[in-house]
Amino acid sequence: MRIALAAGGTAGHILPALATLGALRAKGAPVEARFFGPDNRGERSLVQGHDVPFEAVPAAPLRGRSPLAIGRGLVCTGIGVGAAISSLRRFRPNVMLSTGGYGSFPASLAARILGLPLVVFLPDVKPGLAVRAESYLATLIAAATDAALPELPAGKTVVSGYPVRNAFHTSREEARKSLGWATDERVLLVTAGTQGAQAINRTIWKALPQLCEIARVVHVTGKGNEEAKTARASLPETLRDQYEPTPFREDLPALMVAADLAIMRAGASTLGEIPAAGLPALLIPGTFAGGHQRNNAWWLAGHGAAFVIEETKLETLKRHAIDLLHDDAQRGSMAKAARSAGDTEGAERLATILQEVATK
């Protein structure tokens, strides 16, 4: 079986494609895969190590742009479609899986021009511009949650659950052992996504002395945050080892499983990874890309797994974090609710869907 993967923009779109590929390979049949997407926001580095050749396909966002930027974006998209058609003709896949983001659209359109089956996966509660467009092209659409069904064509949409990486399938005890943390140590994980979010980062740096008094703070800052080193150096010497800033962590699944509380955005990955980790969270949804993160955040909050803090109220973040870190019962209730909200079979289910579509 040959499968083409199309995604781009953020890890939340790329990682479910790779998790699904892993589930396909685990079924035992030979699988040849190739990734199609832009190469300007770290996509290639995320795909490296998964035995998937990378085909660069130019793409550009169109939402919220000036008329001139939209024109340039359309030209870039057209170039991407042409590049994808050429690459797909050489590869000759049996099926394409698109997991959304603007970077997926040129390759998805190219696949349908060539008459290839297209399965589109929606990792969010509400579809963004790319998935809305691709839903008209799709052979079949798979949604992470049934809350998305009203937004998608009823006749060709199924609920698959969210494909999470195998690294999430571990216990809290095993994750803590791998990280060298004591079983009774209180840990706060802060991550604002692969691109980083300075508003969240700076709020955390201001609150560091109080947070580090009560927890180990593991802070995934995104690239280029020299301020994190300054913030750590400004802490009292007795607290410096309590703060661990880093631009990126490969072992984020283990961190999420092992942490007591997370502060994070509400991007595409949160619908699957917070439930898989059973992780209580304070979610600060971004207002970009059509505001889809607010829907994700409030869906998790509605299940009791998270509290939502709007970015305009970041001054309340420190108080909420400290209160929750002291409240073991509340966090325990949130962790249980998170695990109940998720579906750990998403990767296997989506892999089966791809096999069925490819053989029709």
PEVENVEN-V463469 format. One record per helix or strand of 3 or more residues. SS is the DSSP state (a for helix, b for strand). FROM is the first residue (numbers start at 1). TO is the last residue. Records with the same first field share a line. If there is no record, write none. Layout:
SS->FROM-TO + FROM-TO
//
This chain:
b->2-6 + 32-37 + 53-56 + 95-98 + 117-122 + 140-143 + 157-159 + 187-191 + 216-220 + 243-246 + 261-264 + 281-283 + 306-308
a->11-26 + 43-47 + 67-91 + 102-113 + 129-137 + 146-151 + 154-156 + 166-168 + 172-179 + 198-214 + 227-233 + 240-242 + 252-258 + 270-277 + 289-302 + 311-326 + 328-341 + 346-359
//
